[in-house]
Amino acid sequence: MYAVIRTGGKQYLVTPGEKLKIERTAHTEGAIEFSDVLAVSPEAGKFESSLDGAKVTATVVTEGRYDKILVFKLKRKKQYKKMQGHRQNFVEVKINEIIVNGKSFKEEAAK
């Protein structure tokens, strides 16, 4: 059982019980609901034909920032150098449930 969701401009393949880091998004009291579901597969090789009301629910585990990435720009012979650092924010979530067409798939059922 898995689903493909879109959040933060990226697509993720998720299964119930899985932990993943996504870009920081708004959440209320530690719960996030992803309604932009692109595909759902209840068993290997088969996909749901209609995704009406499909959603994925998750809980927030931690929030943080990735390691610093250094960006260095150089134009030779022009005496131009620029060093810049960047740290991306993230939210680590645990996928609880995938709901599609009135059916619910949770971690216990996946094992």
C-alpha positions as a LaTeX table, in Angstrom:
\begin{tabular}{lrrr}
\hline
Residue & $x$ (\AA) & $y$ (\AA) & $z$ (\AA) \\
\hline
Met1 & 0.00 & 0.00 & 0.00 \\
Tyr2 & 1.45 & 3.31 & $-1.05$ \\
Ala3 & 0.47 & 6.74 & $-2.32$ \\
Val4 & 2.19 & 9.52 & $-4.24$ \\
Ile5 & 1.67 & 12.98 & $-2.73$ \\
Arg6 & 2.81 & 16.44 & $-3.79$ \\
Thr7 & 4.00 & 19.01 & $-1.25$ \\
Gly8 & 6.56 & 21.81 & $-1.34$ \\
Gly9 & 6.95 & 21.49 & $-5.13$ \\
Lys10 & 8.15 & 17.87 & $-4.82$ \\
Gln11 & 6.51 & 14.46 & $-5.09$ \\
Tyr12 & 6.93 & 11.76 & $-2.45$ \\
Leu13 & 6.12 & 8.04 & $-2.44$ \\
Val14 & 4.71 & 7.30 & 1.03 \\
Thr15 & 3.45 & 4.25 & 2.92 \\
Pro16 & 1.70 & 4.11 & 6.31 \\
Gly17 & 4.18 & 4.14 & 9.19 \\
Glu18 & 6.98 & 5.75 & 7.16 \\
Lys19 & 8.93 & 8.80 & 8.38 \\
Leu20 & 10.14 & 11.42 & 5.91 \\
Lys21 & 11.48 & 14.96 & 5.87 \\
Ile22 & 9.58 & 17.53 & 3.83 \\
Glu23 & 9.88 & 21.28 & 3.43 \\
Arg24 & 8.37 & 23.27 & 6.27 \\
Thr25 & 4.60 & 23.52 & 5.92 \\
Ala26 & 1.85 & 24.89 & 8.10 \\
His27 & 0.43 & 22.41 & 10.59 \\
Thr28 & $-2.06$ & 22.56 & 13.43 \\
Glu29 & $-1.29$ & 20.89 & 16.76 \\
Gly30 & 1.14 & 18.43 & 15.19 \\
Ala31 & $-1.20$ & 17.13 & 12.45 \\
Ile32 & $-0.78$ & 17.57 & 8.70 \\
Glu33 & $-3.22$ & 16.53 & 6.00 \\
Phe34 & $-2.08$ & 16.16 & 2.38 \\
Ser35 & $-4.99$ & 16.45 & $-0.04$ \\
Asp36 & $-2.91$ & 16.67 & $-3.23$ \\
Val37 & $-2.71$ & 12.91 & $-3.87$ \\
Leu38 & $-1.50$ & 11.93 & $-7.34$ \\
Ala39 & $-1.79$ & 8.12 & $-7.20$ \\
Val40 & $-2.82$ & 5.38 & $-4.77$ \\
Ser41 & $-1.98$ & 1.67 & $-5.04$ \\
Pro42 & $-3.74$ & $-0.65$ & $-2.55$ \\
Glu43 & $-1.75$ & $-3.67$ & $-3.78$ \\
Ala44 & 1.28 & $-4.18$ & $-6.01$ \\
Gly45 & 0.63 & $-3.44$ & $-9.68$ \\
Lys46 & $-2.92$ & $-2.04$ & $-9.26$ \\
Phe47 & $-3.91$ & 1.61 & $-8.99$ \\
Glu48 & $-7.14$ & 3.27 & $-7.89$ \\
Ser49 & $-8.99$ & 4.71 & $-10.87$ \\
Ser50 & $-10.75$ & 7.58 & $-9.06$ \\
Leu51 & $-9.09$ & 9.66 & $-6.35$ \\
Asp52 & $-12.18$ & 11.51 & $-5.12$ \\
Gly53 & $-11.60$ & 12.72 & $-1.58$ \\
Ala54 & $-8.21$ & 11.03 & $-1.35$ \\
Lys55 & $-6.00$ & 12.31 & 1.44 \\
Val56 & $-3.00$ & 11.32 & 3.52 \\
Thr57 & $-2.80$ & 12.17 & 7.22 \\
Ala58 & 0.45 & 12.54 & 9.13 \\
Thr59 & 1.78 & 13.72 & 12.49 \\
Val60 & 4.78 & 15.97 & 13.04 \\
Val61 & 7.74 & 14.25 & 14.70 \\
Thr62 & 10.33 & 17.06 & 14.69 \\
Glu63 & 11.16 & 20.36 & 13.07 \\
Gly64 & 14.65 & 21.51 & 12.21 \\
Arg65 & 17.13 & 22.71 & 9.63 \\
Tyr66 & 19.42 & 20.81 & 7.28 \\
Asp67 & 23.20 & 21.30 & 7.30 \\
Lys68 & 24.57 & 24.46 & 5.75 \\
Ile69 & 25.21 & 24.43 & 2.01 \\
Leu70 & 27.88 & 26.83 & 0.74 \\
Val71 & 27.39 & 28.54 & $-2.62$ \\
Phe72 & 30.53 & 30.07 & $-4.15$ \\
Lys73 & 30.40 & 32.21 & $-7.30$ \\
Leu74 & 33.52 & 33.27 & $-9.17$ \\
Lys75 & 34.17 & 35.18 & $-12.36$ \\
Arg76 & 37.81 & 34.79 & $-13.23$ \\
Lys77 & 39.87 & 37.77 & $-14.34$ \\
Lys78 & 37.09 & 40.13 & $-13.11$ \\
Gln79 & 37.92 & 40.10 & $-9.37$ \\
Tyr80 & 34.41 & 38.91 & $-8.55$ \\
Lys81 & 33.92 & 36.39 & $-5.75$ \\
Lys82 & 30.83 & 35.75 & $-3.69$ \\
Met83 & 30.32 & 33.23 & $-0.88$ \\
Gln84 & 26.84 & 32.56 & 0.44 \\
Gly85 & 25.45 & 29.97 & 2.85 \\
His86 & 21.96 & 28.49 & 3.08 \\
Arg87 & 20.15 & 26.22 & 5.56 \\
Gln88 & 16.81 & 24.77 & 4.47 \\
Asn89 & 14.02 & 24.30 & 7.04 \\
Phe90 & 12.29 & 20.92 & 7.27 \\
Val91 & 9.52 & 19.11 & 9.10 \\
Glu92 & 9.86 & 15.38 & 9.79 \\
Val93 & 6.47 & 13.66 & 9.59 \\
Lys94 & 5.18 & 10.15 & 10.21 \\
Ile95 & 2.50 & 8.95 & 7.79 \\
Asn96 & $-0.48$ & 7.60 & 9.76 \\
Glu97 & $-3.22$ & 6.85 & 7.25 \\
Ile98 & $-4.09$ & 6.88 & 3.55 \\
Ile99 & $-7.78$ & 7.44 & 2.79 \\
Val100 & $-9.23$ & 6.89 & $-0.71$ \\
Asn101 & $-12.79$ & 6.16 & $-1.89$ \\
Gly102 & $-14.00$ & 5.64 & 1.68 \\
Lys103 & $-11.30$ & 3.01 & 2.38 \\
Ser104 & $-8.67$ & 3.61 & 5.04 \\
Phe105 & $-5.19$ & 2.08 & 5.03 \\
Lys106 & $-3.20$ & 2.29 & 8.26 \\
Glu107 & 0.19 & 1.00 & 9.45 \\
Glu108 & $-1.21$ & $-2.12$ & 11.13 \\
Ala109 & $-2.96$ & $-3.24$ & 7.95 \\
Ala110 & 0.20 & $-2.70$ & 5.89 \\
Lys111 & 2.22 & $-5.15$ & 8.01 \\
\hline
\end{tabular}
